């Protein structure tokens, strides 16, 4: 099952693609701070520091939901829904 990104809300835990300067996009997890027109503001840990970025909604992969489907995305596994 897929959920539209407009259903994301503050506090949701999501997986998303980002480039932290490694020259390729990697999957990270973070917490939704706000949902704007075409972007989702996400707070996540990078090393020992927290970081907040506006991520294009197309780079948000999935949202955690204990009632969701079993999922495995790269080095993450759990239950949730894909975001479209």
Residue pairs with C-beta under 8 A, 6 or more apart in sequence:
1 68
1 69
1 81
1 82
2 81
2 82
2 83
2 84
3 63
3 81
3 82
3 83
3 84
4 83
4 84
5 35
5 40
5 57
5 60
5 83
5 84
6 35
8 14
8 32
8 35
8 40
8 60
8 63
8 83
9 32
9 35
10 32
10 33
10 34
11 31
11 32
12 31
12 32
12 63
12 64
13 29
13 30
13 31
13 32
13 63
13 64
14 29
14 30
14 31
14 32
14 40
14 42
14 60
14 61
14 62
14 63
14 64
14 83
15 27
15 28
15 29
15 60
15 61
15 62
15 73
15 76
16 27
16 28
16 29
16 30
16 40
16 42
16 55
16 59
16 60
16 61
17 25
17 26
17 27
17 28
17 59
17 61
18 25
18 26
18 28
18 53
18 55
18 59
19 25
19 26
20 26
20 28
20 46
25 59
27 61
27 73
27 74
27 75
27 76
28 44
29 44
29 76
30 42
30 43
30 44
30 45
31 42
31 43
31 44
32 40
32 41
32 42
33 41
33 42
33 43
33 52
34 40
34 41
35 41
35 57
36 54
38 56
38 57
39 54
39 55
39 56
39 57
40 54
40 55
40 56
40 57
40 60
41 52
41 53
41 54
41 55
42 52
42 53
42 55
42 60
43 50
43 51
43 52
44 50
44 51
44 52
44 53
45 51
57 83
60 83
61 73
61 82
61 83
62 71
62 73
62 80
62 81
62 82
62 83
63 80
63 81
63 83
64 78
64 79
64 80
65 79
65 80
65 81
66 79
67 79
68 79
68 80
68 81
69 79
69 80
69 81
70 77
70 78
70 79
71 77
71 78
71 79
71 80
71 82
